[in-house]
Amino acid sequence: MKKKFKAESKKLLDMMINSIYTNKEIFLRELISNASDAIDKIYYRSLTDSSIKLDKKNLNIRISVDKDLRTLSISDNGCGMNEKELNDYLGVIAQSDSYSFKQENSEQTDVNLIGQFGVGFYSAFMVSNSISVLSRPYGSDKAYLWKSNGCDGYTIEESSKDGYGTIITLYLKEDDDDFKYSEFLEEYKIRSIIKKYSDYINYPIIMKVNNRVLKEGTDDEYIDSTQDETLNSMIPIWKKKKSEITEEEYNNFYSDKFFDYEKPLKVIHSSVEGQCSYNSLLFIPSHAPYDFYTKEYEKGLQLYSNGVLIMDKCSELLPDYFSFVRGIVDTQDLSLNISRETLQQDRNIKVIAKSIENKIKNELSNMLKNDFEEYKKFFKIFGVQIKFGIYNNYGMDKDKLQDLVLFYSSNKEDYITLNDYVLSMDKDQKDIYYASGENVSKVSSLPQVELVKSKGYDILYLTDYVDEFVIQVLMEYEGKHFMNVCSNELDLGSDDEKKKVEEKNVLYKDIFEYMKSSLDDQVSDIKFTSRLKSHPICLTSKGGISAEMEKVINAMPNDEKVKADLVLEINENHDIALKLKELYDNDKELLSKYAKILYSQARLIEGLSIDNPTEISNLVCEIISK
C-alpha cells in the first residue's frame, strides 16, 4: 500500500533536495555516513548486550554499480531497520534514527554518530528517479523493502535478504544538458568523492574494481579481473600520536591533500581536550600559492566532524593575517545545519579558532626565537600578510603581531625585530628611526639617512608598501615613538646649529618665497637645513602623509588621491646656497629655472614622478650649455 510522506508535502521534499544541498555529489557522503552510523549502532549495542555476536573485523560498507540498469548501491552490515523504523525514519522527513539513538544513549559519552537530522538520505533524490531500501534488522528473519520516487510517497513491503543490514539502491536520472548523472557510475568519480568526503569513515568502504593483470605464463597477454578494494584510508593521520608519525608521512599527507609538492616549512599537530575538543593538523607552506595576494584566494581550513568533511575551506577558523596556513580541524563539538554543508553560528567554532590562532602565533614565535634564518625565509614570503594584520581593523590586533614583524636594520645590515632595535638603542635615544623606499639600496642612498647614520643611530628601512601604514598604527613600541628621518619634525642638530640655521633662513626669506612662487606652491616651504651632510637638497614632509605614502596611495587602483605636504630643504653648507643668493640679486629668471630643477631632482631622489619631465630636461640642457 502506498503511503504519503508524513512531512506532508512535495514542496518540503523539493526544498530538501534542491535548496538545502548545493552540491549533487554530497549524496554519496550522506549515504555513506548513514551506513557508518548503522554499523556504529550495532557495535555500541554489542558492548552492553552479550546476545549480539559481531564479526567486528568484517564490519564494512560496500559500493556497487550496474551501468546497464543505471543503479548505484550502498550496503552495510549494520543494525538494519524493521517495518516501523523504515516508516518512522524514511517516511518522516527530518526524523533521524541516529538522533533518537544518541538521545537514548546519552550517558555513553563516546557515542559519536554523524547523521542527526534525518534529511541526508533525501539528498539522493537529487540524482535519482527512484530509490529502494532493503533492510533486515539484527536478530530478525524478516526483511522489508522501502521504495519511493520522491514525489507521491513511498511503499513498504515484506521481502527477503541474506544477512542483517541495509542496501540502498539508487536508480539514477538520465543525463541531460545540465548534468551528466552517469558520472556517478564511474569508478574514478566514486573514488574521488569518497577520498574527498569520506576517507576517514571508521569502516572499510569496499568496491569491486576492474584491473588488468598479466596472464599467467605469458609476457604480454593481459586479462580483465575484478577484485574488492578498500577505497578509504579510515584512520586519519591527525588522530595518530605525533611520536608515531614520520616527517615523510607528514610531508606526503600535505602533498596529497593540498597538491603542493614542496614540503611545508612547519607542521603544527595538536590534540585538544576540554569543553571544546578537537584535533588539528596545520601546515605553514614554504612558498606562497600563485594566487595568494589576489582577490581569488580563499583562506580557510578543512573542517571535519567525526572524520567526515563538512567544509573544504572554513574561513572562520583562521584570521586574515594567518590566511597562508593550510590544514584540517576535526571535532565532534559542532552545531551543524541540517545539510551539514554549513555551520550554524557556533561559539565552539570561535573557541577553536582562538586556540588555533594562539598555536600558530606560538609556533612562529618559537621559530623566530630558535631558528631565525628559517623565520626570515618565512617572513620574506608571508611577512606582508602579518604586517597587514597589524594595519587592518584599525590596529585591533597590533599587540598580538608587533613582535612577529621584521625590518631591515641599517646598522646590522640584516632583518631585526622591533625588540632587537629597542634593546640596542643608546640610553639617550628617544625615538625609533625609520626611512621608506622601494628597496634597501634606494633607502640607504636617501640624503636624509646620511646624518642619522653618521651619529650612530640605527635606521629601520621600510621597503614594503604597507610598512609606513603599520608604523602609523603602532605609533610607539616599548614607549619609544617612531620617527621618519624624512619628516620635517626631525632635527638632530645642536642648539647652536639650530640657531645658526634659523638666522640664515631669516636672511634668505625673500629668496625662498620667490623660489616657492616659481614652483607654483608645489611645496609648502623652502628652507636651509642642517640635516644634510654631503647632499645639496632633500624633500621632507609635514603631517601624517609622507612622500612615500603619497606614492603608494596614488598607485592604488581607486579614485583616492593624496598629496604630501612637502618641504624643499637645502644644505646650508653646500655651494648651491651662495649660488641662489647670486641669482636672486642678478638673474631672477635663471633662479626660477634653478628652483624647478632642484625641486625635480629632490622628487626623483624620493622616487616620485615629475609632472613636466620634458621641461626639466630642456632646462638642464640649457644651463649645461652656458
PAPA-423193 format. One record per residue (C-alpha): residue number from 1; residue in three letters; x, z, y. Coordinates in steps of 0.05 Angstrom, whole numbers, always signed. Example, Ala and Ser with C-alpha at 12.3 -4.5 7.8 and 13.67 -1.06 7.14 Angstrom:
<recs>
(1, "ALA", (+246, +156, -90));
(2, "SER", (+273, +143, -21));
</recs>
This chain:
<recs>
(1, "MET", (+0, +0, +0));
(2, "LYS", (+26, -19, +69));
(3, "LYS", (+37, +38, +118));
(4, "LYS", (+47, +36, +192));
(5, "PHE", (+105, +70, +226));
(6, "LYS", (+85, +139, +249));
(7, "ALA", (+122, +126, +314));
(8, "GLU", (+60, +83, +325));
(9, "SER", (+85, +22, +359));
(10, "LYS", (+123, -42, +351));
(11, "LYS", (+143, -31, +424));
(12, "LEU", (+182, +32, +407));
(13, "LEU", (+217, -3, +349));
(14, "ASP", (+234, -61, +394));
(15, "MET", (+265, -13, +443));
(16, "MET", (+306, +19, +387));
(17, "ILE", (+332, -49, +364));
(18, "ASN", (+341, -86, +429));
(19, "SER", (+355, -34, +482));
(20, "ILE", (+390, +27, +452));
(21, "TYR", (+442, -14, +416));
(22, "THR", (+482, -63, +457));
(23, "ASN", (+528, -90, +403));
(24, "LYS", (+500, -121, +340));
(25, "GLU", (+558, -102, +295));
(26, "ILE", (+542, -29, +306));
(27, "PHE", (+490, -33, +250));
(28, "LEU", (+544, -30, +196));
(29, "ARG", (+575, +32, +227));
(30, "GLU", (+507, +65, +227));
(31, "LEU", (+490, +49, +155));
(32, "ILE", (+559, +70, +131));
(33, "SER", (+553, +135, +170));
(34, "ASN", (+485, +148, +138));
(35, "ALA", (+515, +134, +69));
(36, "SER", (+572, +183, +84));
(37, "ASP", (+521, +235, +104));
(38, "ALA", (+483, +226, +39));
(39, "ILE", (+547, +239, -1));
(40, "ASP", (+564, +299, +43));
(41, "LYS", (+495, +329, +29));
(42, "ILE", (+502, +326, -47));
(43, "TYR", (+573, +351, -41));
(44, "TYR", (+553, +411, +1));
(45, "ARG", (+495, +427, -46));
(46, "SER", (+543, +426, -105));
(47, "LEU", (+584, +481, -73));
(48, "THR", (+526, +531, -80));
(49, "ASP", (+486, +500, -137));
(50, "SER", (+521, +502, -204));
(51, "SER", (+470, +456, -235));
(52, "ILE", (+496, +398, -193));
(53, "LYS", (+553, +366, -231));
(54, "LEU", (+591, +315, -190));
(55, "ASP", (+648, +270, -207));
(56, "LYS", (+679, +282, -139));
(57, "LYS", (+734, +230, -150));
(58, "ASN", (+682, +175, -155));
(59, "LEU", (+641, +191, -93));
(60, "ASN", (+642, +126, -53));
(61, "ILE", (+606, +74, -11));
(62, "ARG", (+601, +2, -35));
(63, "ILE", (+591, -62, +4));
(64, "SER", (+567, -126, -29));
(65, "VAL", (+545, -194, -4));
(66, "ASP", (+506, -252, -32));
(67, "LYS", (+516, -313, +11));
(68, "ASP", (+463, -354, -25));
(69, "LEU", (+409, -301, -14));
(70, "ARG", (+439, -282, +54));
(71, "THR", (+439, -208, +35));
(72, "LEU", (+486, -152, +53));
(73, "SER", (+481, -87, +14));
(74, "ILE", (+508, -18, +27));
(75, "SER", (+503, +31, -31));
(76, "ASP", (+524, +103, -41));
(77, "ASN", (+522, +155, -96));
(78, "GLY", (+497, +210, -50));
(79, "CYS", (+436, +254, -53));
(80, "GLY", (+384, +199, -53));
(81, "MET", (+312, +204, -28));
(82, "ASN", (+245, +214, -62));
(83, "GLU", (+179, +182, -40));
(84, "LYS", (+163, +236, +10));
(85, "GLU", (+232, +234, +41));
(86, "LEU", (+230, +158, +47));
(87, "ASN", (+163, +164, +81));
(88, "ASP", (+185, +221, +127));
(89, "TYR", (+254, +195, +146));
(90, "LEU", (+245, +119, +146));
(91, "GLY", (+172, +118, +165));
(92, "VAL", (+181, +162, +227));
(93, "ILE", (+228, +133, +279));
(94, "ALA", (+276, +185, +306));
(95, "GLN", (+264, +233, +248));
(96, "SER", (+331, +249, +217));
(97, "ASP", (+345, +275, +147));
(98, "SER", (+415, +293, +169));
(99, "TYR", (+389, +334, +227));
(100, "SER", (+340, +370, +182));
(101, "PHE", (+394, +385, +131));
(102, "LYS", (+441, +411, +185));
(103, "GLN", (+386, +457, +213));
(104, "GLU", (+372, +484, +143));
(105, "ASN", (+445, +497, +131));
(106, "SER", (+466, +520, +200));
(107, "GLU", (+500, +582, +171));
(108, "GLN", (+552, +536, +140));
(109, "THR", (+600, +522, +197));
(110, "ASP", (+633, +464, +160));
(111, "VAL", (+570, +422, +154));
(112, "ASN", (+591, +364, +200));
(113, "LEU", (+542, +307, +188));
(114, "ILE", (+548, +244, +230));
(115, "GLY", (+477, +219, +237));
(116, "GLN", (+428, +267, +270));
(117, "PHE", (+378, +224, +308));
(118, "GLY", (+346, +181, +256));
(119, "VAL", (+349, +115, +294));
(120, "GLY", (+415, +88, +268));
(121, "PHE", (+381, +58, +207));
(122, "TYR", (+336, +15, +251));
(123, "SER", (+396, -18, +284));
(124, "ALA", (+398, -61, +221));
(125, "PHE", (+336, -98, +245));
(126, "MET", (+380, -128, +300));
(127, "VAL", (+410, -173, +246));
(128, "SER", (+356, -173, +191));
(129, "ASN", (+289, -205, +179));
(130, "SER", (+273, -150, +129));
(131, "ILE", (+305, -90, +96));
(132, "SER", (+296, -57, +28));
(133, "VAL", (+318, +13, +10));
(134, "LEU", (+322, +31, -64));
(135, "SER", (+335, +105, -74));
(136, "ARG", (+337, +155, -130));
(137, "PRO", (+347, +229, -114));
(138, "TYR", (+396, +270, -154));
(139, "GLY", (+364, +303, -214));
(140, "SER", (+304, +256, -217));
(141, "ASP", (+288, +199, -264));
(142, "LYS", (+244, +164, -213));
(143, "ALA", (+268, +115, -161));
(144, "TYR", (+229, +88, -102));
(145, "LEU", (+233, +23, -63));
(146, "TRP", (+220, +22, +12));
(147, "LYS", (+210, -46, +45));
(148, "SER", (+198, -68, +117));
(149, "ASN", (+204, -128, +162));
(150, "GLY", (+206, -81, +222));
(151, "CYS", (+141, -107, +252));
(152, "ASP", (+77, -85, +219));
(153, "GLY", (+102, -25, +179));
(154, "TYR", (+130, -13, +110));
(155, "THR", (+114, -5, +37));
(156, "ILE", (+138, +46, -14));
(157, "GLU", (+131, +35, -89));
(158, "GLU", (+159, +66, -152));
(159, "SER", (+218, +29, -180));
(160, "SER", (+279, +38, -225));
(161, "LYS", (+352, +49, -210));
(162, "ASP", (+413, +65, -251));
(163, "GLY", (+443, +130, -226));
(164, "TYR", (+426, +171, -164));
(165, "GLY", (+439, +149, -93));
(166, "THR", (+414, +94, -47));
(167, "ILE", (+422, +19, -39));
(168, "ILE", (+404, -12, +28));
(169, "THR", (+396, -87, +26));
(170, "LEU", (+392, -128, +90));
(171, "TYR", (+362, -198, +89));
(172, "LEU", (+400, -229, +147));
(173, "LYS", (+368, -272, +200));
(174, "GLU", (+383, -346, +203));
(175, "ASP", (+438, -369, +252));
(176, "ASP", (+415, -394, +319));
(177, "ASP", (+445, -419, +383));
(178, "ASP", (+455, -348, +408));
(179, "PHE", (+486, -314, +348));
(180, "LYS", (+517, -330, +281));
(181, "TYR", (+488, -277, +234));
(182, "SER", (+525, -309, +176));
(183, "GLU", (+588, -276, +202));
(184, "PHE", (+565, -211, +171));
(185, "LEU", (+570, -242, +103));
(186, "GLU", (+644, -258, +112));
(187, "GLU", (+697, -212, +84));
(188, "TYR", (+741, -216, +146));
(189, "LYS", (+683, -194, +192));
(190, "ILE", (+663, -136, +147));
(191, "ARG", (+736, -114, +144));
(192, "SER", (+744, -116, +219));
(193, "ILE", (+681, -76, +233));
(194, "ILE", (+700, -22, +182));
(195, "LYS", (+771, -20, +209));
(196, "LYS", (+745, -12, +280));
(197, "TYR", (+689, +39, +270));
(198, "SER", (+691, +70, +201));
(199, "ASP", (+763, +71, +180));
(200, "TYR", (+764, +147, +176));
(201, "ILE", (+700, +159, +137));
(202, "ASN", (+717, +212, +85));
(203, "TYR", (+698, +170, +25));
(204, "PRO", (+725, +103, -1));
(205, "ILE", (+687, +42, +25));
(206, "ILE", (+695, -7, -32));
(207, "MET", (+682, -81, -34));
(208, "LYS", (+695, -136, -85));
(209, "VAL", (+743, -184, -53));
(210, "ASN", (+768, -252, -74));
(211, "ASN", (+841, -261, -90));
(212, "ARG", (+882, -320, -114));
(213, "VAL", (+930, -297, -168));
(214, "LEU", (+984, -335, -206));
(215, "LYS", (+960, -355, -275));
(216, "GLU", (+1000, -320, -329));
(217, "GLY", (+1053, -364, -359));
(218, "THR", (+1054, -414, -301));
(219, "ASP", (+1097, -422, -239));
(220, "ASP", (+1048, -456, -192));
(221, "GLU", (+978, -452, -221));
(222, "TYR", (+931, -403, -189));
(223, "ILE", (+863, -376, -208));
(224, "ASP", (+810, -342, -166));
(225, "SER", (+798, -269, -182));
(226, "THR", (+753, -214, -155));
(227, "GLN", (+771, -142, -154));
(228, "ASP", (+750, -78, -120));
(229, "GLU", (+787, -60, -57));
(230, "THR", (+782, +2, -13));
(231, "LEU", (+773, -22, +59));
(232, "ASN", (+783, +43, +96));
(233, "SER", (+843, +90, +102));
(234, "MET", (+799, +153, +101));
(235, "ILE", (+849, +205, +126));
(236, "PRO", (+865, +196, +199));
(237, "ILE", (+937, +207, +218));
(238, "TRP", (+916, +255, +274));
(239, "LYS", (+887, +304, +224));
(240, "LYS", (+953, +309, +186));
(241, "LYS", (+1005, +362, +202));
(242, "LYS", (+1058, +338, +250));
(243, "SER", (+1111, +360, +202));
(244, "GLU", (+1084, +311, +150));
(245, "ILE", (+1087, +250, +196));
(246, "THR", (+1150, +210, +208));
(247, "GLU", (+1168, +175, +274));
(248, "GLU", (+1160, +109, +238));
(249, "GLU", (+1088, +127, +218));
(250, "TYR", (+1071, +146, +289));
(251, "ASN", (+1101, +80, +314));
(252, "ASN", (+1065, +39, +262));
(253, "PHE", (+998, +72, +278));
(254, "TYR", (+1009, +59, +352));
(255, "SER", (+1027, -14, +340));
(256, "ASP", (+968, -27, +294));
(257, "LYS", (+918, +10, +337));
(258, "PHE", (+938, -15, +406));
(259, "PHE", (+972, -81, +390));
(260, "ASP", (+1036, -61, +424));
(261, "TYR", (+1099, -80, +386));
(262, "GLU", (+1146, -37, +427));
(263, "LYS", (+1149, +35, +404));
(264, "PRO", (+1119, +86, +452));
(265, "LEU", (+1162, +127, +498));
(266, "LYS", (+1129, +193, +478));
(267, "VAL", (+1079, +218, +426));
(268, "ILE", (+1033, +278, +440));
(269, "HIS", (+999, +303, +377));
(270, "SER", (+952, +362, +386));
(271, "SER", (+900, +402, +347));
(272, "VAL", (+859, +449, +390));
(273, "GLU", (+810, +501, +363));
(274, "GLY", (+764, +544, +403));
(275, "GLN", (+698, +539, +440));
(276, "CYS", (+711, +464, +441));
(277, "SER", (+754, +439, +383));
(278, "TYR", (+787, +371, +378));
(279, "ASN", (+846, +332, +351));
(280, "SER", (+883, +284, +394));
(281, "LEU", (+940, +234, +386));
(282, "LEU", (+965, +207, +452));
(283, "PHE", (+1019, +157, +468));
(284, "ILE", (+1059, +144, +532));
(285, "PRO", (+1077, +70, +528));
(286, "SER", (+1147, +45, +540));
(287, "HIS", (+1122, -12, +585));
(288, "ALA", (+1061, -27, +627));
(289, "PRO", (+1006, -73, +599));
(290, "TYR", (+1007, -141, +633));
(291, "ASP", (+941, -125, +670));
(292, "PHE", (+956, -52, +686));
(293, "TYR", (+958, -60, +761));
(294, "THR", (+897, -105, +763));
(295, "LYS", (+823, -92, +771));
(296, "GLU", (+812, -117, +700));
(297, "TYR", (+850, -59, +668));
(298, "GLU", (+805, -8, +635));
(299, "LYS", (+831, +62, +625));
(300, "GLY", (+806, +109, +570));
(301, "LEU", (+819, +140, +503));
(302, "GLN", (+785, +121, +438));
(303, "LEU", (+733, +175, +424));
(304, "TYR", (+715, +193, +352));
(305, "SER", (+663, +241, +326));
(306, "ASN", (+680, +265, +256));
(307, "GLY", (+723, +204, +245));
(308, "VAL", (+672, +153, +269));
(309, "LEU", (+689, +112, +331));
(310, "ILE", (+639, +127, +386));
(311, "MET", (+673, +95, +446));
(312, "ASP", (+732, +48, +448));
(313, "LYS", (+751, +70, +518));
(314, "CYS", (+724, +136, +542));
(315, "SER", (+745, +136, +615));
(316, "GLU", (+721, +207, +626));
(317, "LEU", (+778, +234, +583));
(318, "LEU", (+834, +211, +630));
(319, "PRO", (+845, +219, +705));
(320, "ASP", (+864, +155, +741));
(321, "TYR", (+936, +178, +752));
(322, "PHE", (+946, +183, +676));
(323, "SER", (+909, +119, +661));
(324, "PHE", (+971, +90, +627));
(325, "VAL", (+962, +138, +568));
(326, "ARG", (+934, +109, +503));
(327, "GLY", (+908, +146, +444));
(328, "ILE", (+849, +178, +409));
(329, "VAL", (+808, +241, +412));
(330, "ASP", (+767, +265, +352));
(331, "THR", (+716, +321, +360));
(332, "GLN", (+651, +344, +329));
(333, "ASP", (+632, +382, +392));
(334, "LEU", (+597, +325, +428));
(335, "SER", (+527, +314, +456));
(336, "LEU", (+516, +241, +439));
(337, "ASN", (+457, +200, +459));
(338, "ILE", (+414, +173, +403));
(339, "SER", (+452, +108, +397));
(340, "ARG", (+519, +143, +392));
(341, "GLU", (+547, +88, +437));
(342, "THR", (+549, +131, +500));
(343, "LEU", (+557, +203, +519));
(344, "GLN", (+507, +249, +550));
(345, "GLN", (+532, +289, +609));
(346, "ASP", (+571, +339, +569));
(347, "ARG", (+613, +398, +593));
(348, "ASN", (+653, +394, +529));
(349, "ILE", (+680, +326, +550));
(350, "LYS", (+703, +357, +615));
(351, "VAL", (+735, +414, +577));
(352, "ILE", (+772, +366, +531));
(353, "ALA", (+792, +322, +589));
(354, "LYS", (+822, +381, +626));
(355, "SER", (+860, +402, +565));
(356, "ILE", (+887, +332, +553));
(357, "GLU", (+908, +326, +626));
(358, "ASN", (+948, +390, +620));
(359, "LYS", (+981, +367, +556));
(360, "ILE", (+1002, +301, +588));
(361, "LYS", (+1028, +337, +650));
(362, "ASN", (+1067, +387, +608));
(363, "GLU", (+1098, +331, +566));
(364, "LEU", (+1120, +294, +629));
(365, "SER", (+1147, +358, +659));
(366, "ASN", (+1187, +372, +596));
(367, "MET", (+1215, +301, +596));
(368, "LEU", (+1234, +309, +669));
(369, "LYS", (+1270, +375, +655));
(370, "ASN", (+1303, +358, +588));
(371, "ASP", (+1314, +283, +588));
(372, "PHE", (+1320, +258, +660));
(373, "GLU", (+1345, +189, +641));
(374, "GLU", (+1285, +178, +597));
(375, "TYR", (+1239, +204, +652));
(376, "LYS", (+1269, +155, +701));
(377, "LYS", (+1251, +98, +654));
(378, "PHE", (+1180, +124, +651));
(379, "PHE", (+1176, +133, +726));
(380, "LYS", (+1201, +63, +743));
(381, "ILE", (+1143, +37, +701));
(382, "PHE", (+1086, +84, +719));
(383, "GLY", (+1112, +123, +779));
(384, "VAL", (+1067, +86, +828));
(385, "GLN", (+1006, +110, +788));
(386, "ILE", (+1030, +182, +795));
(387, "LYS", (+1040, +172, +869));
(388, "PHE", (+972, +141, +876));
(389, "GLY", (+943, +204, +843));
(390, "ILE", (+973, +245, +900));
(391, "TYR", (+945, +200, +953));
(392, "ASN", (+877, +188, +922));
(393, "ASN", (+816, +233, +932));
(394, "TYR", (+843, +259, +998));
(395, "GLY", (+901, +294, +963));
(396, "MET", (+859, +337, +918));
(397, "ASP", (+910, +331, +861));
(398, "LYS", (+974, +334, +901));
(399, "ASP", (+993, +403, +878));
(400, "LYS", (+988, +381, +805));
(401, "LEU", (+1031, +319, +814));
(402, "GLN", (+1081, +332, +870));
(403, "ASP", (+1135, +358, +822));
(404, "LEU", (+1129, +295, +779));
(405, "VAL", (+1148, +245, +833));
(406, "LEU", (+1218, +217, +844));
(407, "PHE", (+1250, +187, +905));
(408, "TYR", (+1318, +155, +915));
(409, "SER", (+1369, +201, +948));
(410, "SER", (+1419, +173, +998));
(411, "ASN", (+1470, +228, +981));
(412, "LYS", (+1465, +226, +905));
(413, "GLU", (+1451, +152, +902));
(414, "ASP", (+1402, +166, +846));
(415, "TYR", (+1330, +189, +838));
(416, "ILE", (+1314, +262, +851));
(417, "THR", (+1252, +306, +855));
(418, "LEU", (+1228, +340, +918));
(419, "ASN", (+1250, +405, +888));
(420, "ASP", (+1321, +378, +878));
(421, "TYR", (+1321, +357, +951));
(422, "VAL", (+1300, +425, +978));
(423, "LEU", (+1350, +462, +934));
(424, "SER", (+1407, +421, +962));
(425, "MET", (+1387, +428, +1036));
(426, "ASP", (+1431, +464, +1086));
(427, "LYS", (+1404, +531, +1105));
(428, "ASP", (+1394, +509, +1177));
(429, "GLN", (+1359, +443, +1158));
(430, "LYS", (+1285, +447, +1176));
(431, "ASP", (+1258, +381, +1153));
(432, "ILE", (+1259, +334, +1093));
(433, "TYR", (+1284, +267, +1120));
(434, "TYR", (+1259, +201, +1094));
(435, "ALA", (+1261, +127, +1111));
(436, "SER", (+1218, +69, +1086));
(437, "GLY", (+1234, -2, +1069));
(438, "GLU", (+1229, -59, +1019));
(439, "ASN", (+1287, -35, +976));
(440, "VAL", (+1345, +14, +976));
(441, "SER", (+1394, -35, +1006));
(442, "LYS", (+1349, -52, +1065));
(443, "VAL", (+1331, +21, +1079));
(444, "SER", (+1404, +41, +1076));
(445, "SER", (+1421, -11, +1129));
(446, "LEU", (+1369, +13, +1179));
(447, "PRO", (+1402, +33, +1245));
(448, "GLN", (+1364, +99, +1246));
(449, "VAL", (+1393, +120, +1180));
(450, "GLU", (+1466, +119, +1202));
(451, "LEU", (+1467, +180, +1247));
(452, "VAL", (+1426, +224, +1199));
(453, "LYS", (+1473, +207, +1142));
(454, "SER", (+1534, +220, +1186));
(455, "LYS", (+1511, +291, +1195));
(456, "GLY", (+1510, +301, +1120));
(457, "TYR", (+1434, +304, +1113));
(458, "ASP", (+1403, +273, +1052));
(459, "ILE", (+1350, +219, +1063));
(460, "LEU", (+1296, +200, +1014));
(461, "TYR", (+1289, +125, +1010));
(462, "LEU", (+1216, +105, +1002));
(463, "THR", (+1211, +36, +972));
(464, "ASP", (+1141, +34, +941));
(465, "TYR", (+1083, +11, +984));
(466, "VAL", (+1045, +76, +972));
(467, "ASP", (+1104, +123, +989));
(468, "GLU", (+1090, +137, +1062));
(469, "PHE", (+1017, +150, +1047));
(470, "VAL", (+1039, +200, +995));
(471, "ILE", (+1085, +235, +1045));
(472, "GLN", (+1029, +239, +1096));
(473, "VAL", (+982, +271, +1045));
(474, "LEU", (+1035, +321, +1023));
(475, "MET", (+1053, +339, +1095));
(476, "GLU", (+1103, +390, +1070));
(477, "TYR", (+1138, +415, +1008));
(478, "GLU", (+1160, +487, +999));
(479, "GLY", (+1149, +500, +1072));
(480, "LYS", (+1193, +441, +1094));
(481, "HIS", (+1159, +386, +1135));
(482, "PHE", (+1173, +313, +1123));
(483, "MET", (+1207, +275, +1180));
(484, "ASN", (+1212, +200, +1184));
(485, "VAL", (+1281, +182, +1211));
(486, "CYS", (+1246, +124, +1246));
(487, "SER", (+1198, +170, +1282));
(488, "ASN", (+1202, +176, +1358));
(489, "GLU", (+1199, +252, +1348));
(490, "LEU", (+1267, +257, +1313));
(491, "ASP", (+1324, +278, +1358));
(492, "LEU", (+1387, +307, +1326));
(493, "GLY", (+1428, +306, +1390));
(494, "SER", (+1456, +368, +1423));
(495, "ASP", (+1425, +397, +1486));
(496, "ASP", (+1480, +364, +1528));
(497, "GLU", (+1468, +297, +1495));
(498, "LYS", (+1393, +302, +1505));
(499, "LYS", (+1403, +319, +1579));
(500, "LYS", (+1451, +261, +1589));
(501, "VAL", (+1403, +211, +1557));
(502, "GLU", (+1344, +237, +1599));
(503, "GLU", (+1383, +228, +1663));
(504, "LYS", (+1404, +157, +1644));
(505, "ASN", (+1332, +139, +1626));
(506, "VAL", (+1310, +161, +1695));
(507, "LEU", (+1363, +115, +1726));
(508, "TYR", (+1341, +56, +1684));
(509, "LYS", (+1266, +69, +1691));
(510, "ASP", (+1253, +6, +1733));
(511, "ILE", (+1295, -37, +1687));
(512, "PHE", (+1257, -15, +1625));
(513, "GLU", (+1190, -24, +1659));
(514, "TYR", (+1209, -95, +1677));
(515, "MET", (+1231, -109, +1605));
(516, "LYS", (+1167, -78, +1578));
(517, "SER", (+1124, -123, +1621));
(518, "SER", (+1166, -183, +1596));
(519, "LEU", (+1144, -164, +1526));
(520, "ASP", (+1071, -164, +1546));
(521, "ASP", (+1068, -90, +1530));
(522, "GLN", (+1081, -101, +1455));
(523, "VAL", (+1119, -35, +1457));
(524, "SER", (+1094, +29, +1489));
(525, "ASP", (+1162, +48, +1515));
(526, "ILE", (+1234, +25, +1522));
(527, "LYS", (+1289, +77, +1529));
(528, "PHE", (+1360, +97, +1515));
(529, "THR", (+1373, +139, +1453));
(530, "SER", (+1429, +180, +1424));
(531, "ARG", (+1403, +169, +1353));
(532, "LEU", (+1445, +105, +1344));
(533, "LYS", (+1519, +102, +1330));
(534, "SER", (+1545, +31, +1320));
(535, "HIS", (+1479, -6, +1323));
(536, "PRO", (+1454, -31, +1391));
(537, "ILE", (+1378, -25, +1381));
(538, "CYS", (+1323, +1, +1336));
(539, "LEU", (+1248, +10, +1334));
(540, "THR", (+1216, +78, +1327));
(541, "SER", (+1142, +95, +1323));
(542, "LYS", (+1095, +145, +1353));
(543, "GLY", (+1037, +176, +1316));
(544, "GLY", (+1016, +170, +1243));
(545, "ILE", (+1027, +96, +1233));
(546, "SER", (+1099, +74, +1224));
(547, "ALA", (+1125, +3, +1226));
(548, "GLU", (+1129, +3, +1150));
(549, "MET", (+1057, +27, +1144));
(550, "GLU", (+1035, -28, +1192));
(551, "LYS", (+1068, -79, +1147));
(552, "VAL", (+1037, -50, +1083));
(553, "ILE", (+966, -42, +1110));
(554, "ASN", (+964, -111, +1142));
(555, "ALA", (+987, -143, +1077));
(556, "MET", (+927, -115, +1040));
(557, "PRO", (+871, -164, +1022));
(558, "ASN", (+819, -137, +1071));
(559, "ASP", (+799, -144, +1143));
(560, "GLU", (+830, -78, +1165));
(561, "LYS", (+889, -90, +1211));
(562, "VAL", (+930, -37, +1246));
(563, "LYS", (+987, -35, +1297));
(564, "ALA", (+1041, +17, +1301));
(565, "ASP", (+1056, +47, +1368));
(566, "LEU", (+1127, +22, +1375));
(567, "VAL", (+1184, +44, +1420));
(568, "LEU", (+1246, +0, +1431));
(569, "GLU", (+1307, +45, +1433));
(570, "ILE", (+1374, +23, +1459));
(571, "ASN", (+1442, +54, +1443));
(572, "GLU", (+1465, +84, +1509));
(573, "ASN", (+1538, +76, +1489));
(574, "HIS", (+1534, +3, +1470));
(575, "ASP", (+1558, -53, +1516));
(576, "ILE", (+1488, -80, +1518));
(577, "ALA", (+1469, -23, +1565));
(578, "LEU", (+1515, -48, +1620));
(579, "LYS", (+1492, -119, +1609));
(580, "LEU", (+1419, -100, +1621));
(581, "LYS", (+1435, -70, +1689));
(582, "GLU", (+1477, -130, +1709));
(583, "LEU", (+1420, -177, +1691));
(584, "TYR", (+1368, -135, +1727));
(585, "ASP", (+1410, -138, +1791));
(586, "ASN", (+1428, -212, +1786));
(587, "ASP", (+1383, -251, +1739));
(588, "LYS", (+1315, -221, +1721));
(589, "GLU", (+1292, -285, +1687));
(590, "LEU", (+1350, -280, +1638));
(591, "LEU", (+1335, -206, +1629));
(592, "SER", (+1265, -224, +1606));
(593, "LYS", (+1295, -270, +1554));
(594, "TYR", (+1343, -215, +1531));
(595, "ALA", (+1284, -168, +1524));
(596, "LYS", (+1247, -216, +1479));
(597, "ILE", (+1309, -228, +1436));
(598, "LEU", (+1325, -153, +1429));
(599, "TYR", (+1253, -137, +1410));
(600, "SER", (+1250, -193, +1359));
(601, "GLN", (+1316, -170, +1329));
(602, "ALA", (+1290, -99, +1323));
(603, "ARG", (+1227, -124, +1288));
(604, "LEU", (+1268, -165, +1239));
(605, "ILE", (+1311, -104, +1223));
(606, "GLU", (+1248, -66, +1206));
(607, "GLY", (+1223, -122, +1161));
(608, "LEU", (+1167, -140, +1209));
(609, "SER", (+1147, -211, +1226));
(610, "ILE", (+1154, -241, +1295));
(611, "ASP", (+1097, -279, +1327));
(612, "ASN", (+1139, -332, +1361));
(613, "PRO", (+1200, -350, +1318));
(614, "THR", (+1209, -418, +1350));
(615, "GLU", (+1212, -390, +1420));
(616, "ILE", (+1262, -336, +1399));
(617, "SER", (+1305, -387, +1363));
(618, "ASN", (+1307, -431, +1425));
(619, "LEU", (+1325, -371, +1469));
(620, "VAL", (+1382, -351, +1424));
(621, "CYS", (+1409, -422, +1423));
(622, "GLU", (+1402, -426, +1499));
(623, "ILE", (+1442, -362, +1511));
(624, "ILE", (+1495, -380, +1459));
(625, "SER", (+1506, -448, +1492));
(626, "LYS", (+1521, -418, +1561));
</recs>
